[in-house]
Amino acid sequence: MALPIVAIIGRPNVGKSSLLNALAGQMISIVEPTAGVTRDRVSTRAVLPKRSDTKHPGHIHAKRIIERGHFKLLYSRNPNDQDINPNAGVAIYEAACKEYGPDFVRPDEYRQKGGSQYFPVLCKDGRVLQSVDLSDTLLKVPVVVSDFVFIDRKLQPEALKWLEENRNKIITSKEEIEE
């Protein structure tokens, strides 16, 4: 039987290399705080045996990867929900944990670490200026924020129905309820 091929894919600097090293039980991939360090494909047969080794710290993750038991999307941030509650993703995650248990729900949040619109620009006359000095538009670019909530794949159909029925009640902020 051919070994399955697994790809660990994700945004920069979220721990893909650390996950691979944990699953393998050894340093296979470079881990650095600087995004983009790991560029080459890294292959290992180490994940397969970890699926069966219940004492290995990466067992549960290796089992999910090999058995295709990964989590599925339950919720993603959207402007309508954010108008009601800026922390809608957190509210949905917490409610889903209460409904299905924390072992079956995973949050994923990304908040831009400000300042990306500030960068040096080399002008035609040789001067170097800040980007915002050349364009007021850059000051109006919103900060990137994304919220996702994932659920165990076996629970996803039921959880999607639950969320559809309870979304407004979950995301309504406590301040609005008290008013």
ABEGO torsion letter per residue (X at the ends): XBBBBBBBBBBBGAGAAAAAAAAAGBBABBBBABBGABABBBBBAAAAAAAABAABAAAAAAAAAAAGABBBBABBBBAAAAAABAAAAAAAAAAAAAAAEAAABBBBBBBBBBGAABBBBBBAAGBBBBAAAABAAAAABBBBBBBBBBBBAAAAAAAAAAAAAAAAAAABBAAAAAX
